[in-house]
């Protein structure tokens, strides 16, 4: 039985860069041999400050054929502000999301469902209702004897990437800079698809340092790699820190 992959994602930080977001996601999926994905909005409300995701703004960027709003899978606590912190409005709608994933899979597409929260988990504990939605869909798949996998976009197993940086950027990174700017026109299929917890080997002349990074983000006028803070020293410690980070933030896949 072929396993269907469904991506989860939080749009935190992308509110002013939805065209660049779509460009990056499409480049990654095309490079993997898939058609551009379908996005599913699982927010119960769309009145937000992020201009790229207010109302139907994101749908306008994507086009209606690649966007669906499923507020039935939204967190009702956002409305009520009473009771448990996560209350899925209509848990049975998980079957609809699974149906959609199977439908688009027949067209060589995958589903990426999203809300606003930056991370699925915090210190291993659920921090976003997209975790609960994923669990509901996993249970639905188990009942239907279907094989699916959930993973935070862009998925993949972390490895290593070598990058040359300018002396100024190298010095800034040593002092604690939290992004690695990518000069010129980077290969989005590569840098936007870097798995969370990738270890960047950064070079400037004869100097080298390591940093834990994630997939490329758009900042004002260029692409950059986000850097995660760590006290690690030496490659083995960086590898352990990256593995711990993925578990802590909920970035490892789950499947049935």
C-alpha positions in Angstrom: 0.0 0.0 0.0 1.5 3.4 -1.0 1.8 5.8 1.8 0.2 9.3 1.4 2.1 12.1 2.9 0.2 15.1 4.4 2.1 18.2 5.5 1.3 20.4 8.5 2.6 24.0 8.7 2.3 27.3 10.5 2.5 30.6 8.6 4.2 32.5 11.4 6.6 35.0 9.7 5.2 34.7 6.2 2.4 37.3 6.4 4.1 39.8 4.1 5.6 37.2 1.7 2.9 34.9 0.4 4.0 35.1 -3.3 7.6 34.1 -2.2 6.1 31.3 0.0 4.1 29.8 -2.9 7.1 30.1 -5.2 9.3 28.2 -2.7 6.8 25.5 -1.9 6.0 24.8 -5.6 9.7 24.7 -6.4 10.4 22.1 -3.7 7.4 19.8 -4.6 8.2 20.1 -8.4 11.8 19.0 -7.7 10.4 16.0 -5.7 8.3 15.0 -8.7 5.0 16.3 -7.5 2.5 18.8 -8.8 2.2 22.0 -6.7 0.3 21.2 -3.5 -3.1 22.0 -2.2 -3.3 24.2 0.9 -6.0 23.7 3.5 -6.7 26.5 6.0 -7.8 24.9 9.3 -8.3 28.2 11.2 -11.7 28.8 12.7 -11.3 32.5 12.1 -9.5 34.4 9.4 -9.6 37.9 10.9 -5.9 38.3 11.6 -3.1 40.8 11.5 -1.0 38.9 8.9 -2.1 40.7 5.8 -1.2 37.7 3.5 -3.6 35.5 5.5 -6.4 37.7 6.4 -9.8 36.7 5.0 -9.3 35.1 1.5 -6.1 36.9 0.7 -4.0 33.7 0.5 -6.7 32.0 -1.6 -6.3 34.9 -4.1 -2.6 34.2 -4.4 -3.1 30.5 -4.9 -6.3 30.4 -6.9 -9.4 28.6 -5.7 -8.4 25.2 -7.2 -5.5 25.0 -4.7 -7.1 26.3 -1.6 -9.7 25.2 0.8 -10.9 26.7 4.1 -12.0 24.0 6.6 -13.0 25.9 9.6 -14.7 22.7 10.7 -11.2 21.6 11.8 -10.5 24.9 13.6 -10.0 25.4 17.3 -13.3 26.4 18.9 -11.4 27.7 21.9 -10.5 30.7 19.8 -14.2 31.7 19.8 -15.3 30.5 23.3 -12.2 31.2 25.4 -13.5 28.7 27.9 -12.7 25.0 28.5 -9.8 23.1 27.1 -7.2 25.0 25.1 -7.8 22.8 22.1 -11.4 22.0 21.0 -11.7 20.9 17.4 -15.0 22.3 16.1 -16.1 19.2 14.2 -13.7 16.2 14.8 -15.6 14.1 12.2 -14.3 16.5 9.5 -11.0 14.7 9.8 -12.4 12.2 7.3 -13.0 15.0 4.8 -9.4 16.0 5.1 -8.3 12.5 4.5 -10.6 12.2 1.5 -9.1 15.3 0.1 -5.6 14.0 0.5 -6.4 10.8 -1.3 -8.2 12.7 -4.0 -5.4 15.0 -4.8 -2.9 12.2 -4.5 -4.5 10.7 -7.6 -3.4 13.8 -9.4 0.2 13.6 -8.0 -0.4 16.4 -5.5 -0.1 16.5 -1.8 -2.0 18.4 0.9 -0.4 21.1 3.2 -2.8 22.1 5.9 -2.0 25.1 8.1 -2.8 27.6 10.8 -0.8 30.5 12.3 1.2 28.9 15.1 4.9 28.7 14.5 5.6 25.2 16.0 3.4 22.1 16.5 4.9 21.5 19.9 6.8 23.2 22.6 9.1 21.1 24.8 7.4 18.1 23.4 3.9 19.2 24.5 1.1 20.1 22.0 1.3 23.8 21.3 -1.0 24.0 18.2 -4.3 22.4 17.3 -2.8 21.1 14.0 -1.3 18.3 16.1 -4.7 17.3 17.3 -6.1 17.5 13.7 -3.2 15.3 12.5 -4.0 12.8 15.2 -7.7 12.7 14.3 -6.8 12.1 10.6 -4.4 9.3 11.6 -7.1 7.6 13.6 -9.5 7.9 10.6 -6.9 6.4 8.4 -6.4 3.5 10.8 -10.1 2.8 10.8 -10.1 2.8 7.0 -6.9 0.7 6.8 -5.2 3.4 4.8 -1.5 4.3 5.0 -0.6 7.9 5.7 2.2 10.0 7.1 2.1 13.4 8.7 5.2 15.7 8.9 5.8 19.4 9.4 6.6 21.1 6.0 9.0 20.5 4.3 9.7 17.2 5.9 12.8 15.1 5.1 15.7 13.8 7.2 18.2 16.4 8.3 21.7 16.2 7.1 24.4 18.7 6.2 24.8 21.7 3.9 28.0 23.6 3.1 27.7 27.3 2.5 30.3 30.0 1.9 29.6 33.3 3.6 31.2 36.7 3.7 33.7 37.6 6.5 31.1 40.1 7.8 28.3 37.5 8.0 30.7 35.0 9.5 31.6 37.4 12.3 28.0 38.2 12.9 27.1 34.6 13.1 29.8 34.1 15.7 28.3 36.9 17.7 24.8 35.4 17.6 23.2 36.4 14.3 20.0 34.3 13.9 19.9 34.1 10.1 22.3 33.1 7.3 21.6 35.4 4.3 21.7 33.7 0.9 23.3 35.9 -1.7 22.3 36.0 -5.3 19.5 33.8 -6.6 19.5 30.6 -4.5 18.2 27.3 -5.8 14.8 27.3 -4.0 14.2 23.7 -4.7 17.2 23.0 -2.5 17.3 25.7 0.2 13.5 25.9 0.7 13.3 22.1 1.1 16.1 21.8 3.7 14.8 19.7 6.6 14.4 21.2 10.0 17.5 20.5 12.0 19.9 20.5 9.1 23.5 21.3 10.2 25.1 24.1 8.1 28.8 24.0 7.7 29.6 27.7 7.2 32.9 28.7 5.6 34.7 32.0 5.3 38.3 31.7 4.0 40.0 29.1 6.3 37.4 29.5 9.1 34.4 27.2 9.7 31.6 27.0 12.1 28.4 25.0 12.5 24.9 26.1 12.9 21.5 24.3 13.2 19.2 25.7 10.4 15.8 25.2 8.8 14.3 25.8 5.3 14.8 29.2 3.7 12.6 32.1 4.7 12.0 35.4 2.9 13.3 38.5 4.8 12.5 41.9 3.2 14.5 41.5 0.0 16.4 38.2 0.1 16.3 34.5 1.2 17.9 33.5 4.4 18.2 30.3 6.5 16.9 30.6 10.1 19.4 29.7 12.8 18.4 27.9 16.0 20.3 28.9 19.2 22.4 26.2 20.9 25.3 25.9 23.2 26.7 22.9 21.3 30.4 22.7 20.5 31.7 20.3 17.9 29.8 18.3 15.3 28.6 15.4 17.6 27.0 17.9 20.0 25.4 19.7 17.1 23.9 16.5 15.8 22.4 15.6 19.3 21.1 19.2 19.7 19.4 19.0 16.2 17.7 15.7 17.1 16.5 17.1 20.4 15.2 20.2 18.7 13.1 18.2 16.2 11.5 16.2 19.0 10.9 19.2 21.2 9.2 21.2 18.4 7.2 18.3 17.0 9.1 18.1 13.7 9.4 14.3 13.4 6.9 12.4 11.2 4.0 10.4 12.5 2.3 7.6 10.5 -0.1 4.7 10.4 
